[in-house]
Amino acid sequence: MALLTPRTDRVRTSTPPRPAPGPLPGLATAAAGVAAAWAVHLLVPAVPMLTAAVVLGIAAAHAPGVRGRVRGGARPGLTLAGKRLMRIGVVLLGLKLSLDDVLGLGWATVAMVVAVVAATFAGTLWLGRRLGLRGDQPLLIATGYSICGASAIGAVSEVSGSDEEDVATSVALVTLCGTLAIAVLPLLHHPLGLDDAQFGRWVGAGVHDVGQVVATAQTAGPVALTDAVLVKLMRVALLAPLVAAVAVSVRKRRQASAEATAERTTDASVTPTTDASVTPTANASAKAAGKRPPLVPLFVLGFLAMVAVRTTGWVPAAGLDLAAHVQELLLAAALFGLGSAVHLPSLVRTGGRVAALGLCSWVVIAGASYGGVLLTT
């Protein structure tokens, strides 16, 4: 009996499980990624900081010395950055838009932008579903191409409850195509017969991210840059109604799912069954399906409030500049977090279909915006 005592003691003194890592390591990693993206932008001004942040996030997720940390202890903080910081950045994005600026372009331009956004969103969503892309990828890619790139994807994913991998894949595709636009569109400026103002409006209506719009339009001078930013911000203004529409759709879908689950639960409680676990499981599913997202998410209301504040003219120029810098830093941290969730082997497995959707959507938005610019100028 004495020989058994040491073995029993060893079992009793087993090491307790380690606590789950908190968000601080991931937030620190995101901050380091933002600093690196800022350095890249300083060294190569043609590369927007937000684009660099996404690319560096993808690189960190696959670099041999860093990927273990990114996929392990830093993951909770990086996920937090991709969600919460994205919301705050979208709210501050509203301070870049004034209703006076939008109306100054004229109703014809407003109608053109709405038509381009609607055509791009509907066409991309339809084609993505026909191609059989997984999960919410068709919805997210359509949103990114039609509104404002990765920021719009992050906003819509918040109300749709999209899988992180779907969000990361969509961000990677939209960022890649937007980066290519920086190099390709200036080459088409004069061959397409556009003057500087027309080129700026074409860029604003057809390029995804605000930073990519600036990088592309500045090649044609200040007139092109001004018109490009104004048209682009008009597309940003459509983010709020789009997110609200997605929220309504999600509410209806979850309500229908909850009602269907409730009917199955009732049938299971009336009809004898050999599986006693059917009813509790169905009840749990009904409760999960019954959770409804808000009709208009809080961060969208914040975005609209910031647009109203900017329209009043109460915020001084120094305050707007500070908010713009904070917004860019927050979005850079969020995009680094989203980029770090990209898994290239998974992307490669669906790469052909994703690339086909990206190319077709690029052609749609470029062609629709080009025709719209010619009709309204």
Beta strands, then each sheet from edge to edge (+ up, - down):
end
